[in-house]
């Protein structure tokens, strides 16, 4: 009976294995036990919403072979429902999984016959109440109104401007039968991916790339410029472009953009650009603290909407700790418990890090858990995993090579465990450093007060600095002056480090770089040595968002939960960048605003900690030492492969292998050359698999 109820709520006539699975995991989620140690295990795969479709621009009917090819290719993922909509030259589909209370009423694709509008969506909308009021929706309809219906009503009212009024994680496509236009949109931070192909005759789209490569007119030819960017671009992001992909004939919709497709062509438009925030003027610092917690509490609350249990990826820091503190309290009011996933180093790891680093954050994590309450922790070490053992799975998940070698094994592990436990939402505080806990230099603030002759404030702030740092005033002044005097020397050291970093992490074959003219191309994109270290000022660079969303969207497609970050909520971003800069440097505290605002929410041990910083993944080299001989052998084989040699700097690989011959140690985790070797291995495996048709 319960499974039949679940199937009826999905809008289908019979309960399939997929609906039965949903019902069972919802009623009896697995492994919801007390605090435990996570270990490696292979689990089921399921998925979030994956949308797809085809539009034949000359008016011809959609080929059923092409339509069914798209749908069939998503069969590797499980779903609660899978439906399609076809009308002449348009075909839309959705491979859908229920997360929020409203989602059990979703029918996707959804068709509004009176307006002749159809929508397919991968979306969770967070400002539902605001939209209800703006759209004058009667209260009796609000509880069961789905997010896709809400988006469609917003489109009816505001047309192509509707994304400006939406807050949440979304990628959606709307077919307007009256104007014969296809409208695509991706949220401001690009949290959900949307790929597409267009030619003179057709337009096809999908949440992931692999289904598109199966269409006859697209194929899986690699994009040579993307590959060159990946290898030349030394930092964690794949490329400097947010539109191109690893496949020659597939593009992606950038964050904060819309795309309108008609019979005549495509129109790409950016609809959000967070610049020139008007500074908020409140009466006191206390009001700024209260306002931050208020907007963050609103964001956390909207991110907790889940018909399944809720978890969080918890570190020992301010950001995820603050989210955990607010979430655990709200969940307690609804009778739910917050499930935590925290990474800890492998047993036997000898800490090589400086005194200010903390690779094992257990003491801080435990302090947060004990303080916030209503929390079931899971400390995860994944003893049999390492950066090499997870390569093939990540390549399968991401559909492209990647660079985050230091964290790859524990990110994959925690996602897998959360999926096995049947969670619906897993929170994180990934963007917190750029929003709620952003930092301003206290020294610069003091100098500013001095120049403005604000003596009372100056004395108060220096006294606060002395109290919080436990340093003498004289030493502090000398230290500040010393830093200013030797600034040029420090800059030289920094320049040397940047050169070493770029040399170690730039993997491209010089001949290939020359043929692709990659250095001029990157300079044209605004990326060149010295500017590649992205800081707060570059937070809104779309490549920052695209990097995160590629990982989050595609991992969620495999592990059956929706990753959500309240610290990157649009309302939180708007608030944090309207706060006067001095609020982030008051009272001698770095990240001052969040430290002051979380009094009572976080334990002081965590809230006021300015001595130690978390260092996740510090044991990544320790883990690969036992398999280093295998890594060497595989890399040597790739240096002899004509296919791989075309792309990678084989000479650099050989030199690095010689450098580390019988010398690899755990304290080499920061070595650019060592990271470069593992990145080379990841890239080479991807090229090899693609060449073999994998």
C-alpha positions in Angstrom: 0.0 0.0 0.0 2.8 2.4 0.9 4.6 1.8 -2.4 1.4 2.3 -4.3 0.9 5.6 -2.5 4.4 6.6 -3.6 3.7 5.7 -7.2 0.5 7.7 -7.2 2.2 10.7 -5.8 4.7 10.4 -8.7 1.8 10.5 -11.1 2.3 7.0 -12.5 -0.2 4.2 -12.7 2.0 1.4 -11.3 4.8 1.0 -8.8 8.0 0.1 -10.6 11.2 -1.1 -8.9 12.4 2.5 -8.9 9.3 3.8 -7.1 9.5 0.9 -4.6 13.2 1.7 -4.0 12.2 5.3 -3.3 9.5 4.3 -0.8 11.8 1.9 1.0 14.7 4.2 1.3 12.4 7.0 2.5 10.8 5.0 5.2 13.8 3.0 6.3 17.0 4.9 5.4 20.1 2.7 5.9 22.8 3.1 8.5 21.3 6.0 10.4 23.2 5.0 13.5 25.1 6.8 16.2 28.6 8.1 15.8 30.6 5.8 13.6 33.8 5.4 11.7 33.3 5.4 7.9 35.1 2.9 5.8 35.3 2.4 2.1 32.5 0.5 0.4 30.9 0.3 -3.0 27.3 1.3 -3.0 24.3 1.7 -5.3 24.1 4.5 -7.8 21.1 6.8 -8.1 20.6 10.3 -9.4 19.2 13.7 -9.0 17.1 15.3 -11.8 18.7 15.0 -15.2 17.0 17.0 -17.9 17.3 16.6 -21.7 15.7 17.4 -24.9 15.8 18.2 -28.7 14.4 21.1 -30.7 14.4 20.8 -34.6 14.6 24.4 -35.6 13.2 24.0 -39.2 9.9 22.6 -37.8 10.5 19.0 -38.7 9.4 16.3 -36.2 12.0 15.1 -33.7 13.5 11.8 -34.7 12.2 9.1 -32.3 15.6 7.3 -32.6 17.4 10.4 -31.3 14.8 11.0 -28.6 15.0 7.5 -27.3 18.8 7.5 -27.5 18.9 10.4 -25.1 16.4 8.8 -22.7 18.1 5.4 -22.8 21.5 6.8 -22.1 20.3 8.1 -18.7 19.2 4.6 -17.8 22.6 4.2 -16.0 21.1 6.4 -13.3 18.1 5.5 -11.1 15.2 7.8 -10.7 11.8 8.1 -9.0 10.1 8.9 -12.3 11.3 9.3 -15.9 9.0 11.1 -18.3 9.1 12.7 -21.7 7.0 15.3 -23.6 6.9 15.4 -27.4 5.1 18.0 -29.5 6.1 18.2 -33.2 9.6 19.6 -33.4 10.2 19.6 -29.6 11.1 16.8 -27.3 11.7 17.3 -23.6 12.6 14.8 -20.9 13.3 14.5 -17.2 15.0 11.8 -15.1 13.6 12.9 -11.8 14.3 12.2 -8.1 12.2 13.6 -5.2 13.9 15.7 -2.6 11.7 18.5 -1.2 8.2 18.0 0.2 6.7 19.7 -2.9 8.6 17.5 -5.3 6.3 14.5 -4.6 3.7 16.4 -6.6 6.1 17.2 -9.5 5.2 16.0 -13.0 8.2 16.7 -15.3 8.2 17.7 -18.1 5.1 19.8 -17.2 2.8 21.2 -19.9 0.5 24.2 -19.4 -2.0 23.7 -22.2 -3.6 27.2 -22.0 -0.4 29.1 -22.3 1.2 26.4 -24.6 4.3 26.3 -22.3 6.3 23.2 -21.4 9.1 23.0 -18.8 11.7 20.5 -17.8 13.7 21.5 -14.8 16.5 20.4 -12.5 15.7 22.9 -9.7 15.1 23.7 -6.0 13.7 27.2 -5.5 14.5 28.8 -2.2 12.5 32.0 -2.2 9.2 30.4 -2.6 7.3 32.6 -0.1 8.6 35.7 -1.8 7.5 34.4 -5.2 4.1 33.4 -3.9 3.5 37.0 -2.7 4.8 38.5 -5.9 2.7 36.2 -8.1 -0.4 36.6 -5.9 -0.7 32.9 -5.4 -3.5 32.0 -3.0 -2.4 30.4 0.3 -4.5 27.3 -0.3 -2.4 26.5 -3.4 1.1 27.1 -2.0 1.9 23.9 0.0 1.5 21.6 -3.1 2.7 24.0 -5.7 5.9 22.6 -7.3 9.0 24.4 -8.1 8.6 23.9 -11.9 5.1 25.4 -11.8 6.5 28.3 -9.8 9.2 28.8 -12.4 6.6 28.6 -15.2 4.4 31.2 -13.5 7.5 33.5 -13.1 8.2 33.0 -16.8 4.6 34.0 -17.7 4.9 37.2 -15.7 8.5 38.3 -16.4 9.4 36.4 -19.5 13.1 36.0 -20.2 13.9 38.1 -17.2 12.4 35.6 -14.8 15.8 34.2 -13.5 16.4 37.6 -11.9 13.5 36.9 -9.5 14.6 33.3 -8.6 16.8 32.2 -5.7 18.0 28.7 -5.6 19.8 26.0 -7.5 18.4 25.6 -11.0 18.8 24.8 -14.6 15.6 24.7 -16.6 14.4 24.7 -20.2 11.0 26.1 -21.3 9.3 25.6 -24.7 7.1 28.5 -25.7 4.7 26.9 -28.3 3.2 30.3 -29.3 6.5 32.0 -30.2 8.3 28.7 -31.1 11.2 29.6 -28.8 13.2 27.4 -26.4 14.4 29.3 -23.3 17.2 27.9 -21.1 18.5 29.3 -17.8 21.2 28.5 -15.3 21.2 29.9 -11.8 23.4 32.8 -10.7 26.2 30.6 -9.3 25.8 27.8 -11.8 25.1 25.2 -9.2 23.5 22.8 -11.7 25.1 22.1 -15.1 23.5 22.4 -18.5 25.2 21.2 -21.7 24.1 21.7 -25.3 24.8 21.2 -29.0 23.5 23.4 -31.8 23.8 23.3 -35.6 21.9 24.7 -38.5 19.1 22.2 -38.0 18.8 21.3 -34.4 19.5 22.1 -30.7 20.0 19.4 -28.1 20.6 19.7 -24.4 21.3 17.6 -21.3 22.4 17.9 -17.7 25.4 15.7 -18.5 27.5 15.3 -21.7 27.6 11.6 -22.3 24.0 11.3 -23.6 24.7 14.0 -26.1 27.8 12.3 -27.5 25.6 9.4 -28.5 23.7 11.4 -31.0 24.8 10.9 -34.6 25.4 14.6 -35.4 27.5 15.2 -32.3 29.9 12.4 -31.5 32.7 12.4 -28.9 35.5 14.2 -30.7 37.7 16.0 -28.2 38.1 19.7 -28.0 41.8 20.4 -28.6 41.7 23.9 -27.3 40.0 22.8 -24.0 42.7 20.1 -23.6 45.4 22.7 -24.1 43.8 25.0 -21.5 43.5 22.2 -19.0 47.2 21.3 -19.3 48.4 24.9 -19.4 46.2 26.3 -16.7 48.1 25.4 -13.5 45.5 25.9 -10.8 42.6 23.8 -9.7 40.1 25.0 -12.3 39.9 23.0 -15.5 40.0 25.9 -17.9 39.6 29.7 -18.2 36.4 29.2 -20.3 32.9 28.6 -18.9 31.3 27.8 -22.3 33.6 25.2 -23.9 33.8 21.6 -22.8 36.2 18.7 -23.3 34.1 17.7 -26.3 34.4 19.6 -29.6 30.7 19.7 -30.4 29.3 20.3 -26.9 29.0 23.7 -25.2 27.8 24.6 -21.7 25.6 27.4 -20.5 27.7 29.6 -18.2 26.4 30.5 -14.7 24.0 33.5 -14.6 23.2 33.2 -18.2 20.1 32.5 -20.3 20.0 31.1 -23.8 17.1 31.7 -26.2 16.8 29.4 -29.3 14.6 30.2 -32.3 14.5 29.1 -35.9 16.8 31.9 -36.8 19.6 31.3 -34.2 20.7 31.6 -30.5 20.9 34.5 -28.2 23.1 34.2 -25.1 22.5 36.8 -22.4 24.1 37.4 -18.9 21.4 38.4 -16.4 23.3 38.8 -13.1 26.5 40.6 -12.4 27.1 41.3 -8.7 29.1 44.6 -8.8 28.9 47.9 -7.0 27.0 46.8 -4.0 25.6 49.8 -2.1 27.0 49.7 1.4 24.6 48.9 4.2 24.5 51.5 7.0 23.3 50.1 10.3 23.6 51.8 13.7 26.0 49.5 15.4 28.2 46.5 15.0 25.7 44.4 17.0 23.1 45.1 14.3 25.5 43.8 11.6 26.0 40.7 13.6 22.3 40.1 14.1 21.6 40.9 10.4 24.2 38.3 9.3 22.7 35.6 11.5 19.2 36.5 10.3 20.0 36.2 6.6 22.0 33.0 7.2 19.3 31.5 9.2 16.9 32.2 6.4 19.2 30.5 3.9 19.8 27.5 6.1 16.1 27.0 6.7 15.3 27.0 3.0 18.1 24.6 2.3 16.8 22.1 4.8 13.6 21.2 2.9 13.9 17.5 2.4 11.6 14.5 2.7 14.7 12.4 3.6 17.3 12.8 6.4 19.7 15.8 6.2 23.5 15.7 6.6 26.4 18.1 6.5 30.0 17.9 5.5 31.6 19.2 8.7 35.1 20.5 9.3 36.5 22.1 12.4 36.2 25.7 11.0 33.8 28.6 11.1 31.7 28.1 8.0 30.4 24.5 8.1 30.3 24.9 11.9 28.0 27.9 11.7 25.7 26.1 9.2 25.7 23.0 11.5 24.8 25.1 14.5 21.8 26.8 12.8 20.7 23.6 11.0 20.8 21.3 14.1 18.6 23.7 16.0 16.0 24.0 13.3 15.9 20.2 12.6 15.4 19.5 16.3 12.2 21.5 16.1 10.9 19.2 13.4 12.1 16.0 15.1 15.0 15.3 12.8 18.7 14.8 13.6 21.6 16.3 11.6 24.1 13.7 10.2 27.7 14.8 9.9 30.5 13.6 7.7 34.0 14.7 8.7 37.3 13.6 7.2 40.1 12.5 9.4 43.6 11.3 8.3 44.4 7.7 7.9 45.7 5.8 10.9 49.5 5.9 11.1 49.8 9.3 9.4 52.7 11.3 10.9 51.8 15.0 11.0 54.4 16.9 9.0 52.5 20.1 8.7 53.5 23.5 10.4 52.2 24.3 13.9 49.4 26.5 12.5 47.9 23.7 10.4 45.6 21.0 11.7 45.3 18.0 9.4 43.2 16.1 12.1 40.3 18.5 13.0 38.7 16.0 15.3 39.1 18.2 18.5 37.4 21.2 16.8 34.8 19.1 15.2 33.9 17.4 18.5 33.7 20.7 20.2 31.2 21.9 17.6 29.1 18.8 17.8 29.0 18.8 21.6 28.0 22.4 21.6 25.3 22.4 18.9 23.7 19.1 19.9 21.1 17.1 17.9 24.0 15.7 15.8 25.1 12.2 14.7 28.7 12.3 13.6 30.6 10.1 11.2 34.4 10.4 11.2 35.6 9.1 7.9 39.2 8.0 7.0 38.6 5.6 4.0 41.7 3.5 4.8 41.9 1.6 1.5 41.4 4.7 -0.7 43.9 7.1 -2.2 44.2 9.6 -5.0 45.0 6.8 -7.5 42.4 4.3 -6.6 39.5 6.7 -7.3 40.7 8.1 -10.6 38.6 5.8 -12.9 35.4 6.5 -10.9 35.9 10.2 -10.9 36.6 10.2 -14.7 33.3 8.3 -15.1 31.4 10.7 -12.9 32.9 13.9 -14.2 33.1 12.9 -17.9 36.4 14.8 -18.1 39.9 14.9 -16.5 40.2 16.8 -13.1 42.9 18.3 -10.9 41.7 18.0 -7.2 44.0 15.1 -6.4 44.6 16.0 -2.7 40.9 15.7 -1.8 39.5 13.3 -4.4 39.5 10.2 -2.3 37.6 11.7 0.7 35.2 13.7 -1.3 34.2 10.6 -3.2 34.1 8.6 0.0 31.8 10.9 2.0 29.5 11.4 -1.0 29.2 7.6 -1.4 28.4 7.1 2.3 25.8 9.9 2.4 24.1 8.3 -0.6 24.1 4.9 1.0 22.5 6.3 4.1 19.6 7.6 2.0 20.1 11.3 2.7 18.2 13.9 0.6 20.3 17.0 1.3 23.9 17.3 2.4 24.9 20.8 3.5 28.3 22.3 3.3 30.0 25.7 3.9 32.2 25.6 0.8 31.8 29.3 -0.2 32.0 30.6 3.4 35.5 32.0 3.1 34.2 34.3 0.3 31.0 35.3 2.1 30.2 34.9 5.8 33.8 34.5 7.0 35.6 36.7 4.5 38.6 38.5 5.9 39.9 42.0 5.9 43.5 42.9 6.9 43.5 44.3 10.4 46.8 46.1 9.8 45.2 47.9 6.8 42.2 48.8 8.9 44.5 50.3 11.7 46.4 52.3 9.1 43.2 53.6 7.7 42.1 54.8 11.1 45.4 56.5 11.6 45.2 58.4 8.4 41.7 59.5 9.2 42.8 60.7 12.7 40.2 58.5 14.4 42.2 58.3 17.6 39.5 56.8 19.9 38.7 54.0 17.4 42.4 53.4 16.8 43.2 53.0 20.5 40.2 50.7 21.0 41.0 48.5 18.1 44.7 48.1 19.0 43.7 47.3 22.6 41.3 44.6 21.2 44.0 43.2 19.0 46.4 43.0 22.0 43.7 41.2 24.0 42.7 38.7 21.3 46.3 37.9 20.2 48.0 38.1 23.6 50.8 40.0 22.1 52.5 43.2 23.3 51.6 46.4 21.6 55.3 47.3 21.0 56.0 44.0 19.3 52.8 44.4 17.3 53.9 47.8 16.0 57.4 46.5 15.2 56.0 43.5 13.4 53.7 45.7 11.3 56.6 48.0 10.4 58.9 45.1 9.7 56.4 43.6 7.3 56.1 46.9 5.4 59.8 47.3 5.2 60.6 43.8 3.9 57.5 43.8 1.6 59.6 43.8 -1.5 61.6 40.9 -0.3 58.4 39.0 0.5 57.1 39.7 -3.0 60.2 38.3 -4.5 59.8 35.1 -2.5 56.1 35.0 -3.6 57.1 35.4 -7.2 59.6 32.6 -6.9 56.9 30.4 -5.4 54.5 31.2 -8.1 57.1 30.4 -10.8 57.8 27.0 -9.1 54.1 26.3 -8.8 53.4 27.2 -12.5 56.3 25.1 -13.7 55.3 22.1 -11.7 51.6 22.2 -12.6 51.8 23.3 -16.2 51.6 19.9 -17.9 51.4 20.8 -21.6 53.8 19.6 -24.3 55.6 22.8 -25.4 55.1 21.9 -29.1 51.4 21.3 -28.5 51.2 24.7 -26.6 52.8 26.4 -29.6 50.5 24.8 -32.1 47.4 25.8 -30.1 48.8 29.3 -29.4 47.6 28.7 -25.8 49.6 31.3 -24.0 48.3 34.2 -26.2 44.8 32.7 -25.8 45.0 32.7 -22.0 46.4 36.2 -21.9 43.4 37.3 -24.0 41.1 35.7 -21.5 42.8 37.8 -18.8 44.8 35.0 -17.1 48.6 35.2 -17.0 51.3 34.5 -14.4 50.7 36.6 -11.3 46.9 36.9 -11.7 46.0 33.2 -11.6 45.9 33.1 -7.8 42.2 33.9 -7.4 41.2 35.8 -4.2 38.1 37.4 -2.8 38.0 40.0 -5.6 37.7 37.2 -8.1 35.0 35.3 -6.2 32.4 36.1 -8.9 34.6 34.9 -11.8 32.3 32.3 -13.5 35.2 29.7 -13.6 35.0 29.6 -9.8 31.4 28.6 -9.8 31.7 26.3 -12.8 34.5 24.3 -11.1 32.3 23.6 -8.1 29.1 22.9 -9.9 30.7 20.3 -12.2 31.7 18.3 -9.2 28.6 18.8 -7.2 26.0 18.2 -9.9 27.7 15.1 -11.3 28.5 13.5 -8.0 24.9 14.0 -6.9 23.8 12.2 -10.1 25.6 9.2 -8.8 24.9 9.3 -5.1 21.3 10.3 -4.7 21.4 13.5 -2.7 21.5 17.2 -3.4 24.6 19.1 -2.1 23.6 22.5 -0.8 25.7 25.4 0.4 23.8 28.1 2.4 26.9 30.2 2.5 26.6 30.7 -1.2 22.9 31.6 -1.1 22.2 34.6 -3.3 20.7 36.5 -0.3 23.8 35.8 1.8 26.1 37.0 -1.0 24.1 40.2 -1.4 24.3 40.9 2.3 27.9 40.0 2.8 29.1 42.3 0.0 27.0 45.2 1.2 28.6 45.1 4.7 31.3 47.8 5.2 34.7 46.3 5.0 35.7 47.4 8.6 33.1 44.9 10.0 35.3 42.1 8.9 38.3 43.5 10.8 37.0 44.8 14.1 38.2 43.9 17.6 41.5 42.6 16.5 40.0 39.5 14.9 40.5 38.1 11.5 37.1 37.1 10.0 35.7 39.3 12.7 32.0 39.5 11.7 31.3 35.8 11.8 33.3 35.3 15.0 31.3 38.0 16.8 28.0 36.9 15.3 28.3 33.3 16.3 28.7 33.9 20.0 26.5 31.1 21.5 26.1 29.3 18.2 29.7 28.0 18.1 31.9 27.0 21.0 34.6 29.6 21.8 37.3 27.0 21.1 36.2 27.1 17.4 34.7 30.6 17.2 37.9 32.4 18.5 40.5 30.0 17.1 43.0 32.1 15.2 46.0 29.9 15.7 45.2 26.8 13.7 43.8 26.2 10.3 42.3 23.0 9.0 44.3 21.1 6.4 42.1 18.5 4.7 43.9 15.9 2.6 47.3 16.4 4.2 47.9 12.6 4.1 47.3 12.2 0.4 51.0 11.5 -0.3 51.2 9.2 2.7 48.4 7.1 1.1 50.1 6.7 -2.3 53.6 5.7 -0.9 52.7 2.0 -0.9 51.6 2.1 -4.6 54.3 4.5 -5.8 56.0 1.8 -7.9 52.8 1.1 -9.7 52.3 4.9 -10.4 55.9 5.1 -11.8 55.3 2.1 -14.1 52.1 3.5 -15.4 53.5 6.9 -16.0 56.5 5.4 -17.8 54.1 3.5 -20.1 52.2 6.6 -20.9 55.5 8.5 -21.8 55.9 5.8 -24.5 52.3 6.3 -25.9 52.1 8.4 -29.0 48.6 9.5 -28.2 49.6 10.8 -24.7 53.0 12.2 -25.8 51.2 14.6 -28.1 49.6 16.4 -25.2 51.8 16.0 -22.1 55.3 17.3 -21.4 57.0 13.9 -21.3 60.4 15.4 -20.5 59.0 17.1 -17.4 57.3 13.8 -16.3 60.6 11.9 -16.7 62.6 14.5 -14.7 60.0 14.5 -12.0 60.0 10.7 -11.8 63.8 10.8 -11.4 63.5 13.5 -8.8 61.2 11.4 -6.7 62.9 8.0 -7.3 62.9 6.2 -4.0 62.5 9.6 -2.2 58.8 10.1 -1.9 57.7 11.1 1.6 54.5 12.3 3.2 55.8 15.8 3.8 56.0 16.3 0.0 52.2 16.9 -0.2 52.8 20.5 -1.2 55.2 19.7 -4.0 54.0 21.1 -7.3 56.0 18.5 -9.3 54.4 15.6 -7.4 50.9 17.0 -7.9 51.8 17.5 -11.5 52.7 13.8 -11.9 49.4 12.7 -10.5 47.5 15.2 -12.6 49.4 13.9 -15.7 48.3 10.3 -14.8 44.7 11.4 -14.5 44.9 13.2 -17.9 46.6 10.3 -19.6 44.0 7.8 -18.3 41.3 10.0 -19.7 42.9 10.2 -23.1 43.6 6.5 -23.2 40.0 5.6 -22.2 38.5 8.0 -24.8 40.8 6.6 -27.5 39.6 3.1 -26.6 36.0 4.2 -26.7 35.5 4.2 -22.9 
